[in-house]
């Protein structure tokens, strides 16, 4: 009987000691998973842009007209000025790749007035401008979290104006031209709705033919003197942009410990 009592007592003592030892050990909590939300560029957006445009107007004369010497004569001059407008588009993201379509419309003060003629420098001047232009461009980009790098290219159209004048008469034309554009850009998402970016673009508005039907006296009416020439208009732009995104896709959720 004594042996049974002693054995039970020893068991209780050992159990109590073990429990006391457990109480002395500091428990370490298992860290919870940290949820990281990756930005998703999917959705419609609308925005504004502003910057500087510069380009070149190149004249090629088809005849020995009133404002040049011989067929094949050529002359070009630079243009430049402020540009600003708006854009509307949609992005769709798959993995790190972003595909989109964007349309834009831009008011332009890209121009150069009263450039002295190389053919008749004492009397003739050249003036040209781009009054406005628009684009419709597919885009493809690579997204790294809140950053998006992209390339774009597609349709460009715009109002091209040209005028050659001497002391008595002038020839002028204004036409909406159809051409093409390519560009590169970078965009940073400030939050789920707002983003800012920079963009550089090249535009080619093709060649506008100006012939005798455009020749007038300075005071109005047919001049009776003619010019048959083409004016090719090309342009660059450097733009700062801001966009508001109406909706975003469900961002990919990742967990780390």
Buried (B, 14 or more C-beta within 10 A) or exposed (E): EEEEEEEEEEEEEEEEEEEEEEEEEEEEEEEEEEEEEBBBBBBEBEBBBBBBBBBBBBBBBBBEBBBBEEEEBEBBBEBBBEBBBBBBBBBBBEEEEBBBBBBBBBEBBBBBEEBEBBBBEEEBBBBBBBBBBBBBBBBEBEBEEBBBBBBBBBBBBBBBBBBBBBEEBBBBBEBBBEBBBBBBBBBBBEEBBBBBBBBBBBBBBBBBBBBBEBBBEEEEEEBEBBBBBBBBBBBBBEBBBBBEBEEBBEBEEEEEE
